[in-house]
Amino acid sequence: MQQCPPRLPLLIMRSDFMDDNRDGFRLIEFNGIAAGMGPFGQRIHDLHHYLQRQCPAVFSDLSNQATGALVDNQAIEGLSAAICQATCRIKQEFGDPGPARFLMIVQENENNVFDQHLLELALQQKGIETHRRTFRELHNQLSTGADNRLILEGVGPLDTVYLRAGYQYSDYEAFNIDEQECCQALMATRVFIEQHRVAVNATVGQQLATSKRVQMLLSQLGYDEFVAFGLTLQEAKIAKTILGEMLPISPDSINLAKESPSETWVLKNQGEGGGHCLFGADILTKLTELTPQQYQSWSLMRRLHPQPRAMPTLIVRKGELHKVNDLISELGMFSVQTDNNPSSAEHSFAGYLIRSKSAESTEGGVHSGQGVLDSLVYSD
């Protein structure tokens, strides 16, 4: 019988939804690796709460739902509590002296780091020692201690490894290693981590399970196949509805895209983060360029068309106010799960992230400058 790897799976996932004006909320994608920006969601909630409390008249003038209470967002606490629980579990298993240690694997020369630092600060306040390394910096620096303990040279035993890198091929490139071996060497570093008794977010299996390809395959399942995963029939119907329509690329789906209005579909590849979707006329252009061998790297997803907010909205970008007349929002829900154990929605929920943008923009990334951070408000 095949043995499970000794690592402790720690899944921190952000599921992104958008409210279609016809069909309601639909899942856009799962983010099971580098599922960041949760701390920003809490900080913008805190800012909006302050403005609502301190300047109620101005807040009321600028919000079409100003009388409703803001939806509480404790993403920093939710995410750090899950990491702390897994970290302390590994630490207690070994019972060795010294502090519990957390390692965040990051991209080289990355500037999208401030939410990472907020999470690290929360962990430090819980008594956890935090460290940051790139895959290149980890090369030949990890070793095996007693009982499959993961050791980082110059630091000591590690209890949790959190990947904010590793979701794109360039994260494994290092040109100061033998060029033919650099990617294999750094990928081997990731595999080496999972061969030890350490909490890992996200494992390779978790990353694959939350990929766009798997999302597309799930959207093709019938109710009975969802029930086989342990869902009730009613839950299966809800899951099927929320997943929306996705199609694999094939001669049939290419013909369907050609016959459909240009705003019907979004063409997605398997890349994570922004910039991996094509819209409108760009879809047919790309489809004609693909070879059959490349079909599995892409999928068609029915495009969502949210209803813009009823009143103009002021956003802040680079310290200046801008008015947007067609603001739409994307909701990211954070959930946590340890050791692949199913949890109730109440216990797995760990905060949210709202990103808003003009309906004319096809990309909603805050770091890229297209979107802005936002908050949820209860409707009266």
C-alpha positions in Angstrom: 0.0 0.0 0.0 1.3 3.4 -0.9 2.2 5.6 2.0 1.1 9.2 2.3 3.9 11.9 2.4 4.8 12.9 5.9 3.9 16.6 5.5 0.9 18.1 7.1 -1.4 19.6 4.4 -2.5 23.2 5.3 -4.9 24.5 2.7 -5.5 28.3 2.7 -7.7 28.9 -0.3 -9.4 32.0 -1.7 -12.5 31.3 -3.8 -13.4 34.3 -6.1 -17.0 35.0 -7.0 -18.8 37.6 -9.1 -22.5 38.4 -9.1 -23.9 38.0 -12.6 -26.9 40.2 -13.4 -28.8 37.2 -14.6 -27.6 34.1 -12.8 -26.4 35.5 -9.4 -23.1 34.6 -7.8 -20.8 32.4 -9.8 -17.3 31.0 -9.1 -14.6 32.6 -11.1 -11.7 30.5 -9.8 -10.0 28.9 -6.8 -6.7 30.1 -5.5 -5.0 27.3 -3.5 -1.5 28.6 -3.7 -0.3 32.2 -3.0 -3.9 33.0 -2.0 -2.9 36.4 -0.7 -4.3 39.9 0.0 -6.5 38.8 2.9 -4.8 41.2 5.3 -5.6 44.1 2.9 -9.3 43.1 3.1 -9.3 43.5 6.8 -7.4 46.8 6.7 -9.8 48.4 4.2 -12.7 47.2 6.3 -11.1 48.9 9.3 -10.7 52.1 7.3 -14.3 52.1 6.1 -15.5 51.4 9.6 -13.5 54.4 10.9 -15.0 56.6 8.2 -18.5 55.4 8.8 -18.1 56.1 12.6 -16.2 59.4 12.4 -17.8 61.0 9.3 -21.3 59.5 9.1 -22.8 62.3 7.0 -20.0 62.2 4.4 -20.0 58.4 4.4 -23.7 58.5 3.8 -23.4 60.8 0.8 -20.8 58.6 -0.8 -22.4 55.2 -0.3 -25.7 54.0 -1.6 -25.8 51.5 1.3 -24.4 53.7 4.0 -27.1 52.9 6.6 -26.2 49.2 6.6 -23.6 47.7 8.9 -20.2 46.8 7.5 -19.7 43.0 7.3 -17.0 42.1 9.8 -13.7 41.0 8.3 -11.1 39.4 10.5 -8.9 38.0 7.7 -5.6 38.7 9.5 -6.7 36.8 12.6 -8.4 34.0 10.7 -5.4 33.3 8.5 -2.8 33.7 11.2 -4.8 31.5 13.6 -4.9 28.6 11.1 -1.2 28.9 10.4 -0.4 29.1 14.1 -2.5 26.0 14.9 -0.7 23.9 12.2 2.8 25.4 13.2 2.3 24.6 16.9 1.0 21.1 16.1 4.2 20.3 14.3 6.3 21.9 17.0 4.6 20.0 19.8 5.1 16.7 17.9 8.8 17.1 18.0 9.0 19.0 21.4 12.4 20.4 20.5 13.7 23.6 22.2 13.5 27.0 20.6 10.6 28.9 19.0 8.1 27.6 16.5 9.3 28.6 13.0 7.4 29.7 9.9 9.0 30.0 6.4 7.4 32.0 3.6 8.7 31.2 0.2 8.6 34.4 -1.9 9.4 35.6 -5.4 12.7 37.3 -6.0 12.6 41.2 -6.1 8.8 41.1 -5.5 7.2 44.4 -4.6 3.7 43.0 -3.8 4.8 42.2 -0.3 2.9 44.4 2.2 0.0 41.9 2.9 2.7 39.3 3.4 4.3 41.5 6.1 1.0 42.0 7.8 0.5 38.3 8.1 4.1 37.8 9.3 3.5 40.4 12.0 0.4 38.7 13.2 2.4 35.4 13.5 5.2 37.1 15.3 2.7 38.5 17.8 1.6 34.9 18.5 5.2 34.0 19.3 6.2 32.4 16.0 9.5 33.2 14.4 9.2 34.1 10.7 11.6 33.8 7.8 11.5 34.6 4.1 13.4 32.9 1.3 13.2 32.4 -2.5 13.5 29.0 -4.0 16.9 30.0 -5.2 18.0 30.9 -1.6 16.7 27.5 -0.4 18.8 25.6 -2.9 21.2 23.3 -1.0 20.1 24.9 2.3 17.6 22.4 3.4 18.4 19.1 5.1 16.8 16.2 7.0 16.9 16.0 10.8 15.7 13.2 13.1 12.2 11.8 12.3 12.0 13.6 9.0 12.4 17.0 10.6 13.0 19.8 8.0 16.1 21.8 8.8 17.0 25.2 7.2 20.8 25.9 7.4 21.5 28.9 9.7 18.0 28.9 11.2 17.1 25.4 12.5 14.0 23.2 12.4 11.0 24.5 10.4 7.4 23.9 11.4 5.4 25.5 8.5 6.3 26.3 4.9 3.9 28.8 3.2 4.3 29.3 -0.5 3.7 32.7 -1.9 5.8 31.6 -5.0 5.7 28.4 -7.0 2.5 29.0 -9.1 4.4 30.0 -12.2 7.3 28.4 -14.1 9.6 31.4 -13.7 9.5 30.9 -9.9 11.7 27.9 -10.4 14.2 29.6 -12.7 17.7 30.5 -11.5 20.3 31.5 -14.0 23.2 31.3 -11.6 22.6 27.5 -11.5 23.5 25.3 -14.4 20.9 26.5 -17.0 19.8 23.0 -18.0 19.2 22.0 -14.4 18.0 25.2 -12.7 14.3 24.6 -13.0 14.6 20.9 -12.1 16.8 21.7 -9.1 14.4 24.3 -7.7 11.4 22.1 -8.4 13.2 19.3 -6.5 13.5 21.7 -3.6 9.8 21.9 -3.4 9.4 18.1 -3.6 12.1 17.8 -0.9 10.0 20.0 1.5 7.0 17.7 1.1 9.1 14.7 2.1 9.3 16.0 5.6 7.1 16.3 8.6 6.2 20.0 8.2 3.0 21.9 7.6 2.8 23.0 4.0 0.5 25.4 2.3 0.0 24.6 -0.5 1.0 21.1 -1.3 1.5 20.1 -4.9 -1.7 18.1 -4.7 -3.7 21.0 -3.3 -2.3 23.3 -6.0 -3.4 20.9 -8.7 -6.8 20.3 -7.1 -7.5 24.0 -7.1 -6.3 24.6 -10.7 -8.5 26.0 -13.5 -8.3 22.6 -15.3 -9.9 20.8 -12.3 -12.4 23.6 -12.0 -13.4 23.0 -15.6 -13.6 19.2 -15.0 -15.8 19.7 -12.0 -18.2 21.9 -14.0 -18.7 18.9 -16.3 -19.9 16.6 -13.5 -23.5 15.5 -13.0 -25.3 15.6 -9.7 -24.6 11.9 -8.9 -20.9 12.5 -9.4 -20.9 15.3 -6.9 -22.8 13.1 -4.4 -19.9 10.6 -4.7 -17.7 13.3 -3.1 -19.9 13.3 0.0 -22.3 16.1 -0.9 -26.1 15.7 -0.4 -28.2 16.0 -3.6 -29.2 19.5 -2.5 -25.6 20.5 -1.9 -24.6 19.0 -5.3 -27.3 21.2 -7.1 -25.9 24.3 -5.4 -22.3 23.4 -6.2 -23.2 22.7 -9.8 -25.0 26.1 -10.1 -22.2 28.1 -8.5 -19.5 26.5 -10.7 -21.1 27.9 -13.9 -20.3 26.7 -17.4 -16.8 25.8 -18.5 -15.8 23.9 -21.7 -12.6 22.2 -22.7 -11.1 23.4 -26.0 -12.1 21.1 -28.8 -13.2 21.5 -32.4 -16.8 21.6 -31.2 -16.2 24.3 -28.5 -14.1 26.3 -31.0 -17.1 26.3 -33.4 -19.4 27.2 -30.6 -17.2 30.2 -29.8 -17.2 31.3 -33.4 -21.0 31.2 -33.6 -21.5 33.0 -30.3 -21.6 36.8 -29.7 -18.1 38.1 -28.8 -19.1 38.8 -25.1 -20.3 35.3 -24.4 -17.1 33.6 -23.4 -13.7 34.2 -21.6 -10.7 32.1 -22.7 -8.5 31.1 -19.8 -5.2 29.3 -19.6 -3.8 27.5 -16.6 -1.7 30.5 -15.3 -2.4 31.9 -11.9 -2.7 35.6 -11.1 -3.7 38.3 -13.5 -3.2 38.5 -17.2 -4.2 35.0 -18.2 -7.6 35.7 -19.7 -8.6 36.7 -23.2 -11.9 38.5 -24.2 -13.8 39.5 -27.2 -12.1 39.2 -30.6 -8.9 38.1 -28.9 -10.5 34.7 -28.2 -10.9 33.7 -31.8 -7.5 35.0 -32.7 -5.9 32.8 -30.0 -8.1 29.7 -30.8 -7.0 29.8 -34.4 -3.3 29.8 -33.3 -3.6 26.8 -30.9 -2.5 23.3 -32.0 -4.5 20.3 -30.8 -1.6 19.6 -28.4 -2.2 22.9 -26.7 -5.9 22.5 -26.2 -5.6 21.1 -22.7 -3.9 24.3 -21.5 -7.0 26.4 -22.2 -10.7 26.4 -21.5 -13.7 28.5 -22.2 -15.8 29.9 -19.4 -19.1 31.7 -19.9 -18.5 35.3 -19.2 -20.2 37.0 -16.3 -21.9 40.4 -16.6 -22.4 42.0 -13.1 -24.8 44.8 -12.6 -22.8 48.0 -12.0 -23.6 50.0 -8.8 -26.6 52.3 -9.1 -24.7 55.5 -8.2 -21.3 56.9 -9.1 -18.5 55.9 -6.7 -15.4 57.6 -5.6 -12.2 55.6 -5.6 -8.7 56.5 -4.5 -5.7 55.7 -6.6 -2.2 57.1 -6.0 -3.7 59.5 -3.5 -6.2 61.1 -5.9 -10.0 60.8 -6.1 -11.5 59.4 -9.2 -15.2 59.0 -10.0 -16.3 55.6 -11.5 -19.9 55.4 -12.9 -20.0 51.6 -13.5 -18.2 50.0 -10.5 -18.5 46.2 -10.2 -17.0 44.0 -7.5 -15.4 40.6 -7.1 -15.7 38.7 -3.8 -12.9 36.5 -2.5 -13.8 34.2 0.3 -10.9 32.8 2.4 -11.2 29.3 3.9 -8.7 27.1 5.8 -8.4 23.4 6.2 -5.8 21.3 8.0 -4.7 17.7 7.2 -7.4 17.4 4.5 -10.1 17.2 7.2 -13.5 18.6 6.0 -14.7 21.5 8.1 -18.0 23.3 8.4 -18.4 26.6 6.6 -18.5 28.4 9.9 -15.2 26.9 11.1 -13.3 27.1 7.8 -14.2 30.7 6.9 -11.2 33.1 7.5 -12.2 36.5 6.1 -12.9 38.0 2.7 -11.4 40.3 0.0 -13.5 42.7 -2.1 -11.9 44.1 -5.2 -13.8 46.7 -7.3 -13.2 48.0 -10.7 -14.9 49.7 -13.7 -17.0 47.3 -15.7 -15.0 48.3 -18.8 -11.8 46.8 -17.3 -11.2 43.1 -18.0 -8.5 42.8 -15.2 -9.3 43.6 -11.6 -5.9 43.3 -9.9 -5.2 45.9 -7.2 -1.4 45.6 -7.5 -1.7 46.1 -11.3 -3.7 49.3 -10.7 -6.9 48.2 -12.3 -8.9 47.4 -9.2 -9.3 49.0 -5.7 -9.9 47.4 -2.3 -13.4 47.6 -1.0 -15.8 46.4 1.8 -19.0 44.5 2.1 -22.1 46.2 3.6 -25.3 44.6 4.8 -28.3 45.7 2.9 -31.3 47.1 4.9 
